[in-house]
Amino acid sequence: MSKVKVVTPSGKGGKDVELPAEFFGVKVNIPLIHQVVVGQEAAARQGTHATKTRGEVRGGGRKPYRQKGTGRARQGSLRAPQYAGGGTVHGPVPRSYVQRTPKKMKAAALRGALSDRSSHGRVSVVSRFVEGEEPSTSAALTVLRAAVGETGARLSRSVLVVVNDGDQLTRKSLRNAVGVRVLATGQLNTYDVLASDYVVFTHAALSEFTGQEPPADDAPAKDDAAKAKPAARATAGDAEAKAAPAKDGDAGDAPAKDAPAKDASAKGASAKAKPAAKDAPAEDAPATDEGGKAAGGKAADAKDAPAKGASAKAKPAVKDKSAAGAEEEQQ
């Protein structure tokens, strides 16, 4: 694992950054790189080339001269391939030149190309190219020359700059620079690495490409956002906690909770009172003698009240007396 020093816009040397060996220290497989590059270049071909055969060329419908008697070879059309303006034999036709290259082969070739540049000391890391929020080509070129070790006003060698997807400031600053090609980490490929003498990563792009932790410059913003979210949640929770006692302490809710108990006691009392009400008429029922008349017109106790069976037995006795009186009158 090799280390490179991070170049800053101020010109002062930054901290060292490690280049992972799995990306910048693998064995270079030249046949594999060649196959991947050939496939990449073949896929870039349009394949729209086309020529006309003798049947597609305009003209040639009349036989140029008679079949025999001229001493010349027989001909049937002036648009034959041997004539000027004639058709083309076995010419190119529209086709696709795309070659199927597995993803693992592409990734291995890219790692080999980066390892080759790293072994020759042609991989650099820059913290950022421009200070501030406005694009500046001159400031970006100054940092780029310091990263690749150039002292002249113009770059003498081609440079590939790799940025992260959201770094529009660096893209706008270097898009018109001569000899500089800017790519995102997702667009990094073997051909562009081999076509450039130097490869310069921004610190954020290197972290994104290798899967390392982002630089410290971007960490505070993310940490602040992460801290802000729990604070917002805490305030929301406090608001709910404050609102909850107010809902439970409403005057309308307390009687509702106590009401069922009171109603239950009232229902129980009424349930107990109903049998007493049924028994009351039995106690207040007037006592009757054998003839069924009230004794003194006053209410008697339930114990002294005659039972239904006794009254039933008394009625036949009255009927027997009336029957005896009738027989005496007849006699």
Secondary structure, 3 states (H helix, E strand, C coil): CEEEEEECCCCCEEEEEEECHHHHCCCCCHHHHHHHHHHHHHHCCCCCCCCCCCCCCCCCCCCCCCCCCCCCCCCCCCCCCCCCCCCCCCCCCCCCCCCCCCHHHHHHHHHHHHHHHHHCCCEEEECCCCCCCCCCHHHHHHHHHHHHCCCCCCCCCCEEEEECCCCHHHHHHHCCCCCEEEEEHHHCCHHHHHHCCEEEEEHHHHHHHHCCCCCCCCHHHHHHHHHHHHHHHHHHHHHHHHHHHHHHCCCCHHHHHHHHHHHHHHHHHHHHHHHHHHHHHHHHCEEECCCCCEEEEEECCCCCCCCHHHHHHHHHHHHHHHHHHHHHHHC
